[in-house]
Amino acid sequence: MQARLPVYGLDIETDTSVDGLDPAVGGIVVVALSGPEGDEVFDGSEADMLAAVDGRLAGLTPGVLATWNGAYFDLPFLADRAAHHRVVLGLRLTLDPRIPSRRDPLPGHRGAYRACWHGHRHVDAYQLYRSDVGPALGISCSLKTIARLVGLKPVEVDRTRIHDLSPDALAAYVASDARLARLLAERRAW
């Protein structure tokens, strides 16, 4: 029997005091990684944060990087902001028009991406649940909805007011989302 690869959840939060949905306008204010050993939150200057996340991923046992809508948002946003700061990441994105979406792509992009980052494969857990759970149950496939459905307790905040959160509240929120992405991905076989 083959051992399962470790799963690492990844989530970002962007600057909602400006257009936090456009990487040409808003920056990343915090990143979280959630792994079998616990959660890590990266903050500080955007360039230093991006380099620190990249270094941490380079040092982890190769596994699966789980995001929630990361194929459309988190990963291309990270790539754009790293390019803005001239930070070299081990992140490799390949546009895949076969990945479905009900929304417009991230500004500056044509769609969703397949990805790997320092030997970690990527799974967009949103796509796993959107393909069958959402249609079967007639529910939203938002991270919080699916998490509550399976008995997990997400940290909830007003997403439009990320910029008003205290550093501790922001860290708890981003870590919760990274952990939920990891736990929900671990529940599905791929």
Secondary structure, DSSP 8 states (H G I E B T S, - for coil): ------EEEEEEEE-TTS-TT-TTT--EEEEEEEETTEEEEE-SSHHHHHHHHHHHHHHS-S-EEEESSTTTTHHHHHHHHHHHHT---SEEEEE-TTS--SS---TT-SS-EEEEETTEEEEEHHHHHHTTHHHHHT----HHHHHHHTT-------GGGGGGS-HHHHHHHHHHHHHHHHHHHHTS--
